[in-house]
Amino acid sequence: MLRLSWRIRRKRKLAILRKRELNQMLPEERRKKVTELRAELTSIRTSVKSGGTVENPARIRELRKTIARLLTVDNSPTKPAPEPA
């Protein structure tokens, strides 16, 4: 019997937004996206608290991580432009 390593067996989840997409967004777009994702997260959490079932429970984790990524990119200092010598 051939044993596969955990890396091969484990499927990789795709992120809602990729790092390249986050860096290309304007700060206003990032803030707007954060509010949209927070609203979606709130609605999912509300349905869970009221006793409903969630179609995709992993979506909660994806939303939290994506919001954190957006806020991290938004709060990180930008590289200053190189000064001419």
C-alpha positions in Angstrom: 0.0 0.0 0.0 1.4 3.4 -1.0 1.2 6.0 1.7 0.8 9.6 0.5 2.3 12.4 2.5 -0.1 14.8 4.2 1.0 17.5 1.8 -0.3 15.6 -1.2 -3.5 14.5 0.5 -4.5 17.8 1.9 -6.3 20.1 -0.5 -5.4 23.7 -0.4 -8.2 26.2 0.2 -8.2 29.3 -2.0 -8.1 32.7 -0.4 -10.9 35.1 -1.0 -8.4 37.7 -2.0 -4.8 37.0 -3.0 -1.9 39.0 -1.7 -1.2 40.5 -5.2 -4.9 41.7 -5.4 -4.7 43.3 -1.9 -1.6 45.3 -2.8 -3.1 46.5 -6.0 -6.2 47.8 -4.3 -6.5 51.5 -3.3 -6.9 52.2 0.5 -10.5 53.3 -0.1 -11.3 50.0 -1.9 -9.7 48.0 0.9 -11.8 49.8 3.6 -15.0 49.2 1.5 -14.1 45.5 1.2 -13.5 45.3 4.9 -17.0 46.7 5.6 -18.6 44.3 3.1 -16.8 41.3 4.6 -17.6 42.3 8.2 -21.3 42.6 7.2 -21.2 39.1 5.7 -19.5 37.7 8.8 -22.0 39.4 11.0 -24.9 37.9 9.1 -23.4 34.4 9.2 -22.7 34.7 13.0 -26.2 35.9 13.6 -27.7 32.9 11.7 -25.5 30.6 13.8 -26.5 32.2 17.1 -30.2 32.0 16.2 -29.9 28.2 15.8 -29.6 28.0 12.0 -27.1 26.0 10.1 -24.4 27.4 7.9 -23.9 26.1 4.4 -20.1 26.4 4.7 -18.8 26.7 8.2 -15.2 27.2 7.0 -16.5 30.5 5.4 -16.4 32.1 8.8 -12.7 31.4 9.2 -12.0 32.6 5.6 -13.8 35.8 6.2 -11.9 36.5 9.5 -8.5 35.8 7.9 -9.3 37.9 4.8 -10.4 40.8 7.0 -7.1 40.5 9.0 -5.1 40.5 5.8 -6.9 43.6 4.5 -6.3 45.5 7.8 -2.6 44.4 7.9 -2.0 45.6 4.3 -3.8 48.8 5.1 -1.8 49.5 8.3 1.6 48.5 7.0 3.8 51.4 6.1 4.4 52.0 2.4 8.0 52.0 1.0 9.2 55.5 0.5 10.2 56.4 -3.1 13.9 56.3 -3.6 15.5 59.7 -3.5 17.5 60.8 -6.6 21.2 60.8 -5.9 
